[in-house]
Amino acid sequence: MKLVTVAEMRAIENEANQKGYSYDLMMEKAGNGVAEKLLYWNTDQTKKTVTAFVGSGNNGGDALTALVPLLAAGWTAFAYLVKDRKDDPLVIKVEKAGGEIILYPDDNKLKKLDDILSKSDVLLDGLLGTGFQLPLKDPYLSVLKEINKKNFKGYVMAIDCPSAVDCDSGQVADDCIKADTTVCMEAIKVGLLSFPAYQYVGRLDVVSLDLPRGLKSLEGVKREVATAECVRQLLPNRPLQAHKGTFGTALVVAGSINYTGAALLSGKAAYRIGAGLVQMGVPGPLYAALAGNFVEATWILLPHDMGVIKADGAALLNNNLKKATALLLGPGWGVEDTTKEFLERILSGNFTSQRKKSGIGFVMMDADEEEFEKSNLPPIVVDADGLKLLQKIENWFKLLPKNSVITPHPGEMSVLTEMPINEIQNDRLRIAREYAALWNQVVVLKGAMTVISAPDERQTIVAVANPALARAGTGDVLAGIITGLIAQGIEPYQASVAGVWIHAQAGLEASEFVGHPAAVMATDVLNAIPRVLEKLG
């Protein structure tokens, strides 16, 4: 599902029109699609009175077009025209079909508006479209104020966007009406997935305009919104003759004495998403606490310094990389210097294997120099404390294999970029896109509306904002999911898209299961993964 700016959508429609797919035909498709959505919503046929609020733009035309099939299906329909559409054939069609037209200039003290609102089950919002920019002015201001004052209790469907939303910036006028559903034409507009606009859109839906194929302006848009269907197509097949090697080996290097749970959550998530084998690389003292709770894993006990991974562990880890098809670094590590050196050795591929021996005759002497060997790293995911340690390594992004995945929340992104958090949050799409290209890595910018960006400018938003995921440990679950998907052979960007979507849906499932988002714990999200996979089929 494409995610477009207002200018991009105009270019798409203009190109389609130039190729013979007229604006009138697009409007007919849009209006009929809106009507179909309302007919599908009203399955019991008990709520059949609709008022369309109509402005001067194309979405007002879409609203008028939608009324005709609704009237044919036995609905009662009112069209409240805020701007004069004199001699508009769409208005004439509504009148001929039996709809009632009410003009704002003829509505003294908005008494007619109040009357039709009291009779209506559905409000169809076609007042202001995607071209709206603040401030909100009369007559739209007066009409929206009155609708809000009456506190309409019925179902609100917005066409393309709730009126008084800036579809590029996501800014919203005070008198914007909250929609139960916003039906976008062909593509979702970027501002709708920004705050505060997202709080007004309700459920997002899309009507296909059946545009002609080969539109360069449409194909050039590299932004998308993740859907169940696209995620379903990304997941690997699970053939009946499969064995554990079919689904790869996820090597999870995680945990420290203070953050034992991070290792458990990320490792179990990699298994839950389908990895064939999960190896756990942890500081030695964590083994006793973890092994009994995670009997399916195999273990690499790394050298430690007071319970954190020691630099010397790099050589041991390197000896266990041969079978790994994905490598997760960072959850629960802490930020000690010795762990930073461990990370730097892993990424640089320089591991102290043994000291060279040299000598004369039978006398062997230790040489001063050390012998190093290069490692062939599998695809890497870096999360949590691993990100904070990356920032301490010069040119870290050049050490990571191309298309590695980094998963910062806004605070960690601030550390990596040295940008203020509010600047990042105010332009998440642009920041994620630019740094993915600069670093040549996949960036998963977490938070409400998580953004996944690839170095080639592909971007996907997962349109979920869920406070249930605002909890310690849920990020470890996400890192494990992405790593487990990569281990199964999914390309890192696609694994990130699928992983973030599944993780978000698991958060929703967990919230529903426990009864309230405040009560959700990371283990609830972990345990909800199978339910999400079941629904994907």
C-alpha positions as MATLAB code, in Angstrom:
seq = 'MKLVTVAEMRAIENEANQKGYSYDLMMEKAGNGVAEKLLYWNTDQTKKTVTAFVGSGNNGGDALTALVPLLAAGWTAFAYLVKDRKDDPLVIKVEKAGGEIILYPDDNKLKKLDDILSKSDVLLDGLLGTGFQLPLKDPYLSVLKEINKKNFKGYVMAIDCPSAVDCDSGQVADDCIKADTTVCMEAIKVGLLSFPAYQYVGRLDVVSLDLPRGLKSLEGVKREVATAECVRQLLPNRPLQAHKGTFGTALVVAGSINYTGAALLSGKAAYRIGAGLVQMGVPGPLYAALAGNFVEATWILLPHDMGVIKADGAALLNNNLKKATALLLGPGWGVEDTTKEFLERILSGNFTSQRKKSGIGFVMMDADEEEFEKSNLPPIVVDADGLKLLQKIENWFKLLPKNSVITPHPGEMSVLTEMPINEIQNDRLRIAREYAALWNQVVVLKGAMTVISAPDERQTIVAVANPALARAGTGDVLAGIITGLIAQGIEPYQASVAGVWIHAQAGLEASEFVGHPAAVMATDVLNAIPRVLEKLG';
ca = [
       0.000    0.000    0.000;
       1.648    3.233   -1.174;
       2.318    6.173    1.140;
       2.363    9.479   -0.747;
       2.671   13.210   -0.302;
      -0.085   15.476   -1.600;
       2.120   16.579   -4.507;
       2.902   12.966   -5.420;
      -0.795   12.045   -5.457;
      -1.596   15.010   -7.698;
       1.168   13.945  -10.094;
      -0.192   10.376  -10.148;
      -3.729   11.550  -10.941;
      -2.456   13.999  -13.553;
      -0.434   11.308  -15.330;
      -3.420    8.954  -15.290;
      -5.630   11.709  -16.747;
      -3.105   12.436  -19.482;
      -3.132    8.747  -20.401;
      -6.908    8.816  -20.868;
      -8.044    7.736  -17.406;
     -10.103   10.848  -16.681;
     -10.625   12.687  -13.429;
     -14.367   11.994  -13.770;
     -13.687    8.273  -13.962;
     -11.420    8.470  -10.903;
     -14.157   10.298   -8.991;
     -16.711    7.678   -9.978;
     -14.400    4.895   -8.756;
     -13.759    6.794   -5.525;
     -17.396    7.530   -4.749;
     -18.590    4.025   -5.551;
     -15.788    2.621   -3.416;
     -16.832    4.765   -0.459;
     -20.429    3.601   -0.874;
     -19.291   -0.036   -0.903;
     -17.379    0.520    2.340;
     -20.491    1.951    4.003;
     -22.729   -0.840    2.713;
     -20.242   -3.407    4.027;
     -20.129   -1.637    7.398;
     -23.927   -1.588    7.677;
     -24.379   -5.328    7.375;
     -27.541   -5.461    9.498;
     -29.177   -2.680    7.438;
     -30.451   -0.906   10.566;
     -28.602    2.397   10.113;
     -29.473    3.885    6.773;
     -29.526    7.660    7.071;
     -26.406    9.477    5.878;
     -25.425   13.121    5.712;
     -22.600   14.091    3.397;
     -20.843   17.351    4.206;
     -19.620   18.668    0.879;
     -16.966   21.258    0.127;
     -15.776   22.586   -3.194;
     -12.987   20.053   -3.782;
     -12.740   16.601   -5.309;
     -13.484   14.821   -2.062;
     -16.789   16.718   -1.964;
     -17.443   15.257   -5.408;
     -16.525   11.815   -4.090;
     -19.074   12.269   -1.289;
     -21.825   13.273   -3.692;
     -21.004   10.343   -5.963;
     -21.213    7.946   -2.993;
     -24.748    9.073   -2.138;
     -26.241    7.819   -5.428;
     -25.631    4.069   -4.882;
     -26.584    4.477   -1.212;
     -29.921    5.999   -2.240;
     -30.386    3.140   -4.714;
     -29.843    0.715   -1.814;
     -32.698    2.324    0.133;
     -30.803    4.796    2.274;
     -32.013    8.264    3.183;
     -29.396   10.831    2.174;
     -28.754   14.508    2.813;
     -26.046   16.555    1.126;
     -25.015   19.664    3.046;
     -23.213   21.963    0.603;
     -20.897   24.388    2.344;
     -19.649   25.876   -0.928;
     -21.797   26.631   -3.935;
     -21.713   23.831   -6.530;
     -24.377   25.403   -8.725;
     -25.225   23.357  -11.803;
     -22.842   20.592  -10.677;
     -24.095   17.419  -12.411;
     -23.201   15.435   -9.298;
     -25.650   17.510   -7.231;
     -28.314   17.001   -9.881;
     -27.725   13.234   -9.802;
     -28.207   13.160   -6.026;
     -31.462   15.119   -6.314;
     -32.781   12.849   -9.073;
     -31.917    9.778   -6.968;
     -34.038   11.146   -4.112;
     -31.453   12.880   -1.945;
     -32.086   16.203   -0.231;
     -29.737   19.127   -0.887;
     -29.184   21.738    1.818;
     -27.174   24.890    1.187;
     -25.099   26.498    3.934;
     -25.960   30.082    2.834;
     -29.676   29.247    3.245;
     -29.227   27.690    6.694;
     -30.079   30.425    9.182;
     -28.207   29.876   12.453;
     -27.365   26.366   11.207;
     -30.744   25.028   12.307;
     -31.004   22.703    9.292;
     -27.565   21.325   10.042;
     -28.615   20.531   13.598;
     -31.796   18.894   12.357;
     -30.128   16.544    9.878;
     -27.427   15.626   12.386;
     -30.144   14.515   14.803;
     -31.628   12.256   12.105;
     -28.398   10.789   10.753;
     -26.695    7.487   11.514;
     -23.664    8.265    9.354;
     -21.674   11.421    8.714;
     -19.719   11.368    5.460;
     -16.957   13.971    5.698;
     -16.142   15.478    2.308;
     -15.628   19.064    3.412;
     -11.886   19.628    3.141;
      -9.482   17.496    1.177;
      -5.803   16.726    0.959;
      -4.905   20.235   -0.188;
      -5.991   21.849    3.072;
      -3.472   23.954    4.976;
      -3.917   25.717    8.291;
      -5.489   27.982    9.457;
      -9.102   26.804    9.258;
     -11.403   29.551    7.981;
     -15.116   30.175    7.517;
     -17.445   28.823    6.348;
     -15.722   25.518    7.167;
     -14.773   26.697   10.641;
     -18.388   27.475   11.565;
     -19.697   24.181   10.208;
     -17.050   22.049   11.933;
     -17.558   23.922   15.205;
     -21.287   23.228   15.061;
     -20.808   19.522   14.291;
     -18.424   19.162   17.216;
     -20.759   21.125   19.499;
     -23.569   18.698   18.764;
     -21.292   15.782   19.736;
     -22.481   13.527   16.931;
     -22.825    9.942   18.203;
     -23.110    8.125   14.910;
     -20.495    6.678   12.564;
     -18.086    9.098   10.902;
     -16.370    8.204    7.637;
     -13.851   10.691    6.255;
     -13.031   10.760    2.557;
      -9.244   10.852    2.003;
      -8.695   12.646    5.325;
     -10.655   14.111    8.224;
     -11.462   17.730    7.390;
      -8.911   20.227    8.759;
      -5.930   17.859    8.644;
      -2.794   18.906    6.776;
      -2.063   15.719    4.825;
       1.646   16.459    4.493;
       2.606   17.708    7.957;
       0.002   15.948   10.083;
      -0.981   19.203   11.788;
      -4.638   19.528   12.765;
      -7.018   22.422   13.402;
      -8.734   22.477   16.787;
     -12.171   21.833   15.288;
     -11.245   18.765   13.246;
     -13.823   15.973   13.449;
     -12.566   12.591   14.585;
     -13.368    9.855   12.084;
     -14.205    6.257   12.863;
     -12.785    5.337    9.455;
     -10.767    7.332    6.957;
     -10.994    5.997    3.413;
      -8.032    7.075    1.290;
      -8.126    7.121   -2.459;
      -5.512    4.762   -3.947;
      -2.788    5.611   -1.392;
      -2.405    6.795    2.183;
      -1.177   10.339    2.662;
       1.971   10.760    4.757;
       0.471   13.270    7.181;
      -2.190   10.814    8.322;
       0.531    8.648    9.885;
       1.959   11.566   11.843;
       0.851   13.037   15.120;
      -1.479   14.668   15.976;
      -3.350   13.709   12.771;
      -3.257    9.974   13.485;
      -5.444   10.513   16.546;
      -8.248   11.713   14.244;
      -8.210    9.180   11.395;
      -9.662    6.123   13.150;
      -9.338    2.978   11.077;
      -7.482    3.501    7.802;
      -8.862    1.977    4.631;
      -8.094    2.405    0.940;
     -10.236    2.466   -2.189;
      -8.447    1.395   -5.354;
      -8.983    3.726   -8.293;
      -7.949    0.951  -10.704;
      -5.386    3.271  -12.252;
      -3.688    2.185  -15.467;
      -0.462    0.245  -15.124;
       2.920    1.736  -15.801;
       2.383    5.139  -14.197;
       5.923    6.354  -13.587;
       4.799    8.798  -10.921;
       3.263    5.933   -8.946;
       6.053    3.453   -9.500;
       8.573    6.069   -8.374;
       7.079    6.258   -4.889;
       9.223    4.053   -2.641;
       7.201    4.582    0.529;
       4.694    1.964    1.653;
       2.469    1.061    4.567;
       2.829   -2.513    5.783;
      -0.250   -4.707    5.505;
      -1.089   -8.250    6.524;
      -1.042   -9.307    2.889;
       2.434   -7.950    2.181;
       3.801   -9.542    5.366;
       2.176  -12.863    4.491;
       4.049  -12.865    1.201;
       7.375  -12.144    2.906;
       7.291  -15.111    5.278;
       9.164  -18.236    4.162;
       7.431  -21.454    3.219;
       7.701  -24.322    5.687;
       7.894  -27.488    3.591;
       6.883  -30.788    5.143;
      10.306  -32.304    4.467;
      12.106  -29.467    6.281;
      14.706  -29.994    8.998;
      16.140  -27.496   11.467;
      18.847  -26.486    9.022;
      16.164  -25.413    6.571;
      15.260  -22.516    8.820;
      18.727  -21.353    9.729;
      20.642  -20.626   12.905;
      20.193  -17.400   14.843;
      23.177  -16.548   17.025;
      22.033  -14.194   19.777;
      24.794  -12.439   21.713;
      23.006  -10.776   24.582;
      22.779  -10.099   28.269;
      24.894   -9.052   31.216;
      24.636   -9.605   34.944;
      22.198   -6.695   35.274;
      20.114   -7.488   32.179;
      19.599  -11.231   32.122;
      16.068  -10.990   30.750;
      17.146   -9.293   27.526;
      18.928  -12.457   26.437;
      15.948  -14.662   27.263;
      13.408  -12.465   25.462;
      15.436  -11.977   22.284;
      16.473  -15.611   22.043;
      12.970  -16.959   22.563;
      11.573  -14.474   20.024;
      13.998  -15.779   17.390;
      12.666  -19.283   18.007;
       9.013  -18.203   18.107;
       9.298  -16.624   14.670;
      10.580  -19.850   13.174;
      14.393  -20.073   13.326;
      15.587  -23.684   13.200;
      18.226  -23.273   15.925;
      19.003  -20.508   18.378;
      22.488  -20.287   19.836;
      22.931  -18.034   22.832;
      26.221  -16.240   23.404;
      26.095  -14.939   26.981;
      28.501  -14.053   29.793;
      29.300  -17.210   31.728;
      27.509  -16.274   34.989;
      24.158  -15.938   33.175;
      24.037  -19.569   32.102;
      22.700  -20.977   35.367;
      19.852  -18.455   35.462;
      18.914  -18.847   31.810;
      19.425  -22.485   30.869;
      16.563  -23.883   32.920;
      14.169  -21.347   31.420;
      15.324  -21.866   27.840;
      15.957  -25.556   27.290;
      15.691  -25.326   23.482;
      18.792  -23.148   23.068;
      22.418  -24.135   22.732;
      24.996  -22.083   24.603;
      28.288  -20.286   24.074;
      29.626  -19.109   27.412;
      31.649  -15.983   26.790;
      34.493  -14.658   28.956;
      33.280  -11.931   31.268;
      34.449   -9.121   33.488;
      32.165   -8.745   36.495;
      29.272  -10.224   34.503;
      29.643   -8.249   31.256;
      31.034   -9.598   27.979;
      34.804   -9.224   27.846;
      36.814   -8.234   24.775;
      38.515  -11.635   24.769;
      35.179  -13.234   23.927;
      35.483  -12.096   20.315;
      37.790  -14.956   19.352;
      35.505  -17.542   20.963;
      32.458  -16.086   19.219;
      34.298  -16.110   15.908;
      34.896  -19.842   16.261;
      31.120  -20.339   16.442;
      30.065  -18.172   13.492;
      30.335  -20.795   10.752;
      26.798  -22.152   11.080;
      25.113  -18.874   12.009;
      22.828  -17.417    9.339;
      22.020  -14.299   11.383;
      23.757  -12.571   14.280;
      22.129  -10.371   16.930;
      24.386   -8.081   18.936;
      23.541   -5.796   21.821;
      20.458   -6.581   23.912;
      21.246   -6.188   27.596;
      24.997   -5.755   27.154;
      25.614   -2.676   29.240;
      28.069   -0.063   28.007;
      31.406   -1.095   29.535;
      34.605   -0.409   27.584;
      35.547   -4.067   27.440;
      32.235   -4.882   25.718;
      32.798   -2.013   23.302;
      36.150   -3.555   22.408;
      34.435   -6.930   21.971;
      32.020   -5.327   19.487;
      34.815   -3.556   17.637;
      36.776   -6.790   17.245;
      33.702   -8.593   15.931;
      32.962   -5.909   13.351;
      36.531   -5.333   12.261;
      37.067   -9.070   11.861;
      40.309   -8.993   13.832;
      40.432  -11.758   16.425;
      43.448  -12.654   18.521;
      43.886  -16.345   17.785;
      47.367  -17.135   19.060;
      50.821  -15.610   19.399;
      53.297  -16.353   16.639;
      56.169  -18.578   17.667;
      59.636  -17.929   16.317;
      63.087  -19.104   17.288;
      66.551  -20.323   16.377;
      67.237  -24.021   16.418;
      65.287  -25.678   19.229;
      64.713  -22.468   21.188;
      61.184  -21.097   20.705;
      60.372  -17.552   21.759;
      57.116  -15.606   21.998;
      56.951  -12.987   19.289;
      55.792   -9.502   20.111;
      53.220   -9.416   17.327;
      49.819  -11.171   17.371;
      48.322  -13.187   14.556;
      44.850  -12.098   13.403;
      42.289  -13.849   11.278;
      39.390  -12.314    9.374;
      35.842  -13.356   10.102;
      33.096  -13.906    7.554;
      30.152  -12.351    9.353;
      26.565  -13.416    8.722;
      23.861  -10.723    8.403;
      23.852   -8.640   11.594;
      21.175   -6.975   13.722;
      22.418   -4.429   16.287;
      20.065   -3.370   19.066;
      19.922   -1.596   22.429;
      23.287   -1.176   24.188;
      25.032   -2.365   21.053;
      23.875    0.866   19.390;
      25.291    3.013   22.170;
      28.614    1.210   21.865;
      28.604    1.576   18.076;
      28.638    5.329   18.470;
      31.952    5.072   20.330;
      33.601    3.286   17.393;
      35.003    5.517   14.658;
      33.304    4.978   11.295;
      31.238    2.173   12.784;
      28.863    2.117    9.821;
      31.769    1.227    7.526;
      32.610   -1.789    9.683;
      29.118   -3.236    9.580;
      28.361   -5.491    6.616;
      26.157   -3.712    4.070;
      22.434   -3.971    4.839;
      22.915   -4.809    8.456;
      19.915   -3.837   10.572;
      20.089   -1.270   13.344;
      17.032   -0.814   15.545;
      17.215    2.488   17.470;
      14.414    4.067   19.443;
      14.449    7.892   19.228;
      16.841    8.212   22.173;
      19.329    5.795   20.627;
      18.932    7.502   17.247;
      19.811   10.751   18.981;
      23.014    9.159   20.320;
      23.963    7.812   16.869;
      23.219   11.042   14.987;
      23.914   13.616   17.710;
      20.562   15.201   16.834;
      17.950   16.312   19.403;
      15.174   13.778   19.937;
      12.445   16.288   19.097;
      14.084   17.038   15.741;
      14.124   13.323   14.948;
      10.504   12.861   15.993;
       9.312   15.841   13.978;
      10.584   14.348   10.701;
      10.944   10.613   11.219;
      10.580    9.607    7.570;
      13.248   11.966    6.329;
      15.701   11.266    9.156;
      15.392    7.488    8.762;
      15.745    7.705    4.973;
      18.784    9.976    4.994;
      20.715    8.029    7.615;
      19.930    4.659    6.066;
      21.523    5.991    2.874;
      24.443    7.622    4.704;
      25.235    4.540    6.776;
      24.369    2.056    3.992;
      22.356    0.072    6.525;
      18.721   -0.779    7.204;
      17.377    1.579    9.866;
      14.408    0.571   12.015;
      13.402    3.799   13.764;
      11.178    2.475   16.525;
       8.259    4.132   18.269;
       4.674    4.932   17.342;
       4.555    4.452   13.553;
       7.872    2.607   13.319;
       9.748    3.525   10.137;
      11.891    0.976    8.273;
      14.320    2.472    5.753;
      16.713    0.804    3.325;
      19.845    2.371    1.793;
      18.126    2.415   -1.626;
      15.389    4.738   -0.228;
      12.720    2.074    0.187;
      10.629    2.925    3.229;
       7.806    1.229    5.066;
       5.719    2.484    7.961;
       3.945    0.103   10.306;
       0.808    2.079   11.111;
       0.426    1.073   14.760;
       0.690    3.304   17.812;
       0.254    1.118   20.872;
       1.181    2.089   24.451;
       1.320   -1.613   25.313;
       4.732   -1.686   23.602;
       6.055    1.161   25.733;
       7.539   -1.339   28.146;
      11.020   -2.602   28.958;
      11.901   -5.764   27.061;
       9.593   -5.340   24.079;
      12.503   -4.048   22.003;
      14.443   -7.222   22.805;
      11.504   -9.230   21.480;
      11.511   -7.212   18.251;
      15.269   -7.661   17.773;
      14.869  -11.411   18.202;
      12.003  -11.553   15.708;
      13.971   -9.706   13.017;
      17.048  -11.855   13.642;
      14.992  -15.044   13.468;
      13.489  -13.997   10.134;
      16.879  -13.114    8.657;
      18.204  -16.476    9.879;
      15.545  -18.124    7.698;
      16.917  -16.403    4.604;
      14.712  -13.309    4.343;
      16.478  -10.222    3.016;
      17.225   -7.833    5.941;
      14.925   -5.001    4.857;
      12.018   -7.352    4.243;
      12.721   -9.186    7.501;
      12.599   -5.861    9.297;
       9.272   -4.919    7.713;
       7.719   -8.288    8.543;
       9.270   -8.328   12.017;
       8.053   -4.874   12.993;
       4.543   -5.597   11.713;
       4.314   -8.940   13.542;
       5.706   -7.355   16.706;
       3.146   -4.535   16.529;
       0.291   -6.975   16.016;
       1.570   -9.079   18.915;
       1.398   -5.967   21.067;
      -2.240   -5.474   20.088;
      -2.997   -9.155   20.719;
      -1.295   -9.016   24.121;
      -3.216   -5.900   25.098;
      -6.501   -7.552   24.195;
      -5.553  -10.779   25.967;
      -4.538   -9.224   29.300;
      -7.305   -6.653   29.156;
      -5.422   -3.358   29.268;
      -2.283   -1.960   27.616;
      -0.882   -0.837   30.964;
      -0.772   -4.456   32.130;
       1.146   -5.827   29.136;
       4.636   -7.170   29.802;
       7.291   -8.125   27.257;
       6.600  -11.829   27.844;
       2.954  -11.215   26.879;
       4.127   -9.798   23.545;
       6.476  -12.760   23.082;
       3.680  -15.226   23.811;
       1.331  -13.484   21.373;
       3.588  -14.130   18.347;
       1.998  -17.549   17.614;
      -1.484  -15.974   17.526;
      -0.325  -13.398   14.984;
       1.242  -16.109   12.814;
      -1.955  -18.155   13.051;
      -4.008  -15.237   11.728;
      -1.544  -14.665    8.893;
      -2.135  -18.286    7.891;
];
